Amino acid sequence: MTSLVQEDLEALLLLNRTPGLRMRSLMSFVEERKSPCEILARIRSGENAAWRDSLEATRRIFDPAKEMAKAEGLGIQLVPFGDFRYPALLKEVSDPPFVLYVRGNLLESDQAAVAIVGSRHPSLYGREQTKRFAERLAEMGLTVVSGFARGIDREAHEAALSVRYGRTIAVLGSGLDVIYPKEHQALYEEVRERGALISEFALGTQPFAENFPKRNRIIAGLSLGVLVVEAHSRSGSLITAHLAAEEGREVFALPGRVDQLGSRGTHRLIKEGAQLVEAPEEVFDCLAPQLLPSVLDYERKQKRGDSTSVLDQQEIGFLGLFERALLTPDQAARQGGLSFSSAAALLTRLELKGLLRRRIDGRFERASKAGK
């Protein structure tokens, strides 16, 4: 479905708010292509007494129509599962949210996303490395996802935003109208302007401890891979990493000093099979085949001499900008009439296809002219 009537959206909001009801447990109804209203009616019929009782208790304290009106007044989008705006990667996980609350804008290019998570109390080393990885990955056109917490999360969001065309997505463990931590008010507004804030929790929901494992599954679900920077042995970041692994996503870990508690979690992940990384390029290179599934097909066609057949019209037009000039991402965006994030995504795609090459000075050139 690409849109819902009001009754179906209200039904999804009610399902989303009801304790004990998850997409995973209702998947049989989804696979039968039942509408949200039909699913709600089946639950109310009493086939599962626990679900019915939980639903009725929620109905007494939660009014979906009022929730919709409040969200509209706050400028918050309600994005239901199945809507064209719902992130494609998140749809693929085993237990996606019924509804996402979104502030800001989700772009198609956000499918090229990497999560960076870690300690709320990082060392100077952890902060520096987070900044290095997040900045470079944002420069390469990746959207940086994190959990809006103190420490590594904040460093990751801020570093991505330090890149002029960088994008970041913050996943909250509270309602979108509850900013936590409170000192992140300014960061909240920056992310809203340059990326998106996401939550599955109803408006007004406080940042209870039990919310954060649920938040972590969304962080993992939005991302092609998760990088953990400093984490103690019981860190919530390990939950995010394990959830990512269960969903078939890549897991990366940055090694640290062996005598620091903040290294125990990342070293444990490496022992469990996470990829040890020392540079942002290692993360990008690992994710590159997923960033552009057509790369291999392109290479096959290139050998047959019909490489342009796998370029869309936007790529062909954008590539033409580099026929007679070397351009920075900023210049390419201006000349192409694109946003910085859209231009960065195109540069990444064309670089992966071997048609553009990044020079040492940061400008891009046609690969066929490189070295001339």
C-alpha positions, -999 to +999 in steps of 0.1 A: +000+000+000+012+035-007-015+053+013-040+045+040-075+057+048-078+074+081-094+044+098-065+021+088-039+045+100-058+049+133-058+011+135-021+009+130-014+036+156-035+016+181-016-017+172+017+002+175+007+015+210-005-018+224+019-037+246+026-073+234+015-067+198+045-067+174+047-071+136+064-104+141+035-119+161+009-106+135+029-116+104+003-143+095-023-116+091+000-094+071+008-123+048-029-128+043-031-092+031-055-082+059-061-045+062-052-029+096-088-026+104-094-063+097-064-072+119-078-051+147-112-067+143-097-102+145-078-093+177-109-079+193-128-110+184-109-128+212-089-154+193-060-145+216-073-134+250-040-117+260-039-096+228-076-087+232-073-076+268-041-056+261-058-039+231-089-030+251-067-016+279-049+006+254-081+018+238-091+033+272-060+055+274-050+062+238-070+080+211-055+075+176-075+104+162-061+128+188-026+114+182-029+121+145-041+157+152-012+163+176+014+149+152+001+172+124+002+202+147+039+194+156+049+189+120+056+152+126+049+127+098+032+094+105+047+068+081+029+034+083+044+001+072+038-003+035+039+034+028+063+044+000+081+066+025+088+037+048+126+029+047+131-001+024+158-016+045+137-015+077+108-033+058+132-063+054+138-070+091+119-096+110+100-072+133+096-038+118+074-011+136+038-007+125+043+031+123+072+054+123+070+090+136+093+111+115+106+147+118+127+160+089+128+141+056+137+106+046+154+103+012+159+074-011+196+079-008+193+071+030+192+034+019+230+038+017+233+041+055+258+029+081+252+030+119+278+042+143+272+035+180+291+031+212+297+043+247+279+072+264+312+079+282+339+076+255+376+083+258+393+110+238+404+082+214+368+071+210+356+106+202+384+112+177+379+079+159+341+084+157+346+119+142+371+104+117+349+076+106+316+095+105+330+125+086+347+103+060+317+080+055+295+111+051+319+125+026+315+093+006+278+098+005+266+075+033+239+085+057+251+081+093+226+065+117+228+066+155+208+067+186+209+104+197+225+094+231+254+112+248+289+102+238+296+083+206+261+088+192+263+125+195+298+126+180+286+105+151+256+128+144+277+160+147+306+147+125+282+138+097+266+172+099+300+188+097+302+177+061+283+203+041+262+177+022+263+151+050+231+134+063+223+118+095+193+099+110+187+099+148+166+071+163+150+081+196+140+060+226+112+084+234+084+102+216+096+127+191+082+155+212+104+145+242+140+155+236+164+133+255+190+142+266+177+177+271+211+192+263+207+179+227+180+205+218+203+223+193+214+190+178+178+179+175+171+210+154+202+204+132+192+168+125+157+178+117+170+203+091+196+181+076+183+146+080+156+129+100+146+120+136+127+088+139+108+070+167+082+042+169+070+055+203+038+075+207+040+112+214+047+120+250+065+087+257+093+092+282+128+076+277+122+045+298+150+020+299+129-007+282+125+015+251+162+014+241+165-022+230+135-015+207+152+016+195+184-004+188+166-028+164+155+002+143+191+015+142+202-019+130+173-022+106+179+012+089+216+004+082+236-018+058+261-022+086+268-012+122+302+001+135+308-001+172+333+023+187+341+017+224+316-004+244+318-021+277+308-058+280+271-050+288+267-021+265+235-015+246+257-011+215+264-048+216+226-054+214+225-033+183+254-052+168+239-086+176+205-075+161+223-064+130+241-097+127+208-116+131+193-096+102+223-104+080+238-069+082+275-062+085+291-057+119+323-037+123+343-031+155+371-006+162+398-021+183+410-002+214+435-005+243+434-039+260+436-023+294+404-002+290+369-013+300+356+005+269+375-019+247+360-051+261+328-049+241+344-042+208+371-069+213+343-094+222+326-086+190+358-092+170+362-126+187+326-134+177+333-126+141+328-088+136+352-072+111+380-054+127+384-020+110+410+007+112+399+031+085+366+044+071+375+031+036+374-005+049+338+000+059+329+016+026+347-011+006+328-038+025+294-022+019+301-011-017+285-041-034+253-035-014+253+003-021+249-004-058+236-039-067+240-031-104+278-027-102+286-062-112+260-061-140+275-029-151+310-044-153+297-074-173+280-050-198+311-028-199+331-058-212+305-062-240+308-025-249+273-014-238+282+002-204+258+032-208+228+009-210+228+006-172+230+043-166+197+062-159+191+096-175+200+114-143+234+096-141+241+103-178+233+140-174+253+143-142+283+125-158+283+151-186+292+178-161+327+163-159+335+162-197+354+195-196+360+203-159+372+189-126+345+195-100+342+194-062+309+179-048+297+214-040+304+226-076+287+195-091+256+200-069+253+236-080+259+230-117+236+200-117+209+219-098+208+192-071+210+191-033+243+183-018+231+149-006+217+139-040+249+150-057+270+130-032+249+099-038+254+103-076+291+108-072+293+076-051+273+056-077+294+068-106+327+063-087+316+027-080+309+022-117+344+033-125+332+063-145+344+090-121+375+092-100+382+113-069+415+132-070+438+139-041+425+175-040+389+163-035+377+171-070+362+145-093+372+137-129+362+114-157+380+081-151+390+080-187+409+112-183+427+102-151+464+103-154+464+123-187 
